[in-house]
Amino acid sequence: MARLEEYVSIVGQPVIDDLRLLADKLKGKVIQHINSTAVGGGVAEILNRMLPLLKGLGVESRWDVIKGGEQFFEVTKKFHNALHGKPEIITQHDFDIFMETSFRNIEEVDTCGDIVFVHDPQPIALIEKRANNKWLWRCHIDVSNPDLKVWNFLKQFIICYDTAVFSAPSFSQELPIRQFLIAPSIDPLSDKNKELPQSEIDSVMEK
Amino acid sequence: MAELARAKEPFRFFTRLHLSELTGLRAATLGRLLKFIKDVPGACIYHHTHRFLQQHQYLSPEPPNDFAYWVSEVLSEVELGERLASIDTVQYTTIRQLREKIVETIGAYLKDNKSAKRKFARREEEFHFIKSVSFVIPTNYFAYNLREFAQVLRQITIDSIYFHVFEARIRLEKANNDFSNWIEHSLGDKELADKFSRLDPYTQTLEGLRAALIRMAQDRIGD
């Protein structure tokens, strides 16, 4: 895993220094991320790289993953497609399955972070556990043209968060909570993104 | 090495991090754009007229403000786009003045070009109003004289330079940038302060601006 110092050649030392100043402001706070999978998918890819960097900055953080069975993930897949505007038949039974698993996770997941980032719709109902901590819902998907049945179902949870984070301005919706824009990011030092030596590129091209 | 004037007060460098806050307000026509420009918080006007400076760090001159870009590229009102792009931001010392100029420019154009009111942007090309939220943090860098000042300028982020030059002047309404203020009032060098003030920061990249500031400080101390 890349260390913070390895990014100096990419962003420069001053940027790392600024990050340390920002990290000082978070001393004593625990940042918690919650999503639906530890491997595979964009969120897991981001968190796998981000948490060690936060640790390197001295920011205490933890990552929890909700549990769900096959039926639950079939429903959330349908939600995902419907939020992208793809026609899906979603029944009351689907919502019941979603809530049944959500209630189990509400009982089991420890949401002790001072700042809790909940990623995407799957763990969204955890907001029911909200105490005196800060809750942010980070939406990584395009919800610019959502199926309203699904969107309105999720909205009842979204409006209980302190804030929502979207990846593009067009994804924002009219919501009574504050909404922020954080553009998608990639890690330039991950295996997927790092620069390859020309010799390696050539050897692959020759195959 | 020559003895340099020591400042009455050191210059403390701050850095500025920011978040873009989505307002949920969107415009599909010039009329709606104008209405929202009149009503939105100053932080929105600031975002849409200064965003390019930090996002496009390698383009000089900087692209115009977001309003000019959208009007030209989405509504194809090229003449209005040019009028908005030619607004010389450095002439305005407050966001209120800048907003008034933008409103006046669009209003005058709509008065003379009735058909422009009827043009619609497609949903995916609507103008989204975004607000800039700043987080200003003190750094551990101080300068007591010009040599130290030039040295620190080499080490800080462009966000720090951006804060002291752009944000301090127009958003915090200090009328001048922080560097000029310090050089004039703490170092007592009015000539150099005026030189810093005359520099148009909107016509160069932030790295170009950094280099220009360092050069002016070095020339003054003869390094």
HADDOCK unambig.tbl for C-alpha pairs under 7 A between the chains (distance, minus, plus):
assign (segid A and resid 14 and name CA) (segid B and resid 155 and name CA) 6.24 0.50 0.50
assign (segid A and resid 14 and name CA) (segid B and resid 156 and name CA) 5.37 0.50 0.50
assign (segid A and resid 14 and name CA) (segid B and resid 157 and name CA) 5.06 0.50 0.50
assign (segid A and resid 15 and name CA) (segid B and resid 157 and name CA) 6.07 0.50 0.50
assign (segid A and resid 169 and name CA) (segid B and resid 22 and name CA) 6.63 0.50 0.50
assign (segid A and resid 169 and name CA) (segid B and resid 128 and name CA) 6.34 0.50 0.50
assign (segid A and resid 170 and name CA) (segid B and resid 124 and name CA) 6.91 0.50 0.50
assign (segid A and resid 172 and name CA) (segid B and resid 22 and name CA) 6.88 0.50 0.50
assign (segid A and resid 172 and name CA) (segid B and resid 24 and name CA) 6.10 0.50 0.50
assign (segid A and resid 173 and name CA) (segid B and resid 24 and name CA) 5.82 0.50 0.50
assign (segid A and resid 174 and name CA) (segid B and resid 24 and name CA) 5.28 0.50 0.50
assign (segid A and resid 179 and name CA) (segid B and resid 21 and name CA) 5.73 0.50 0.50
assign (segid A and resid 179 and name CA) (segid B and resid 22 and name CA) 5.23 0.50 0.50
assign (segid A and resid 180 and name CA) (segid B and resid 19 and name CA) 6.91 0.50 0.50
assign (segid A and resid 180 and name CA) (segid B and resid 20 and name CA) 5.69 0.50 0.50
assign (segid A and resid 180 and name CA) (segid B and resid 21 and name CA) 4.27 0.50 0.50
assign (segid A and resid 180 and name CA) (segid B and resid 22 and name CA) 5.38 0.50 0.50
assign (segid A and resid 181 and name CA) (segid B and resid 20 and name CA) 5.34 0.50 0.50
assign (segid A and resid 181 and name CA) (segid B and resid 21 and name CA) 6.04 0.50 0.50
assign (segid A and resid 181 and name CA) (segid B and resid 22 and name CA) 6.44 0.50 0.50
